[in-house]
Structures are given as C-alpha cells and as structure tokens.
Amino acid sequence: MTTRWILALPGALIASVLTMATMPLWMPQGGAQIDHIVMPVVLFPLIWVVFFMYCCMEENLPRGSLVMIGTIAFQSFLIVTAF
C-alpha cells in the first residue's frame, strides 16, 4: 500500500512535471511559434491523471515502479541533453 501511494502521488507528479518540461523539445511549433510552449501547460492536468491512474490501476507494482522510474529517467535525460 505504501509503495502504491509513493508511486501514485509524488511519483506521478514528478513524472508529469518532467513530461511537461520536455514537451517543447519534441512538439512541433505552431504558426505563432508559441503552441509548443502553451500546449504542455494546458495538457498538464491530463498528463498527471494518466500517470496517476496508471499507478493506481497497475497490478504488478515492480513493473509499475520500473515504468515510472524509466519515464522519469528518460525525461530527465532529455532535459539534460537540451542544455
């Protein structure tokens, strides 16, 4: 129960913030050149809900932990390489 709580609350929040931070790197720019910045902010609640629900519904906690850790590591890698 504690693992699922840690995975679903702070884990989902960290993963969604990092995903939102890396979205301008891989989203195409719009006509006004601001769509790749605005869309991650608008989509943040949906991204968080996806990660949160995945953590709550996952039956295999070790696999869920590896998926979340892999997502966080990949997003962190993208941020580091962008700078």
Secondary structure as GFF3:
##gff-version 3
##sequence-region A 1 83
A	DSSP	alpha_helix	2	6	.	.	.	ID=ss1
A	DSSP	pi_helix	7	11	.	.	.	ID=ss2
A	DSSP	alpha_helix	12	26	.	.	.	ID=ss3
A	DSSP	alpha_helix	35	57	.	.	.	ID=ss4
A	DSSP	alpha_helix	61	82	.	.	.	ID=ss5
###
